[in-house]
């Protein structure tokens, strides 16, 4: 299982406070500042711009899935969560120091989406 550091919307998803920025990634590549500001279009543009460098990196996919979810594209978000689950798991270190699995985050978000659809 790969390990990487990330701060961003994943920390917000789990109800923790995060400092501004990404750790272990080029600053701005995960669209964190734009997401915190609620500028979902700019966040999506940042995440799409980092596709060449980061590709299917689980942190990038989870951030993009959150953009899709918040902007009403739940089906697209779910597809990204499933893509994360189909790839090698990655350990993410959140801003508060907690260590989480990319697979656990994707599973949690899919479960939440399924419950909301009922």
N, C-alpha and C positions, 0 to 999 in steps of 0.2 A: 504494500500500500504506500503510495507516494504521500509525502507531507509537504505542505506549503503554508505560508502565512497569508491571511487575508483579513482585512477589516472592511466592513461595508454593510450592505443591506442584509446580508446573512445575519450579522449581529442584531440588526433591528428586527428581523424575523423572529429571532429567539428571545426578544424582549430585553436586550442588553444595550447599554449605552456604548457607542463607539466613537473613537476619536476620528477626526476627518482624515481620510486618505486610505491608501492601500499599502499593505506591507508585503514585500516579496514580489511585487509587481511594479511595472513602470507606473509612476504617478499618473493618475487619470485614466489608466487603461481599463478600469472596471467601472467607471462612471459613478463612483461613490458620491462625490460632491454634488453632482447634478441630481442624483436620486434623493439625497437628503434635502435639497432645495425644492424637490417636487417637479423638476424640469425633466420629465420623462422622455421627451423627444431628444433632448441633448444627451441624456444618459444612453439612450438607444444608439444614437450616432457614435458616441465614444466606444460603446461595446462592439458595434459593427466595425468601427475603424481598427479595433484591436484583434479582429478575427484572423488577419494574416499572421500575426505574431502568436496569439494564444489559441486559435482554433477551437478545439473541443475541450479546452481546459475546464474542468468542472466549476471552478470559481466563476469564470466568465459566463458559462451557461446558466448557473444559478442566478447570477445578477440579471442576465437578459430575461430569464424566465420571470423574475420578479417584475421587470418592466412590463412584460407582456400581461402578467396577471393584473397589475394595477391599471393598465390601460384597456382592460376588458377583452383581452385575447387569451382566455383561459385555455382553449384548445392548443394554442401555440406554446403556452407555458407548460402545459402537461407534456407535450412532446419533448420539450427540453428536459424536464424532470426525468422522463423515461430514458432519454439519451444519457443523462448522468448515471442513472442506475445500470445502464448497459455497458458502461465503461469501467475501467479499473477505479476502485474507490480511492479517495484522496482524503487525508486528514487535513483539516483546516484549523488554524489557531486564530480564534477571534480576538477582538480588541481587549476584552476583559481577561484574556489568557485561557479561556475554556478551549478545549480541544473537541472538535466535532467531526463527524464523518460526512463527506459530501453525499453519500448514499442515504444517511439518516435524514439530512435536510430535505433531499428530494422526496424521500418516502413520506416525510411529515407533510410537505406541501401537497403532494398528491392525495394523501389521506384527507387533509383539510378541504381540498377542492371537491373530493367525492362526497364528503359529508355535507358541504354547502349545496351541492346539486340535488340533494334528496328533498 
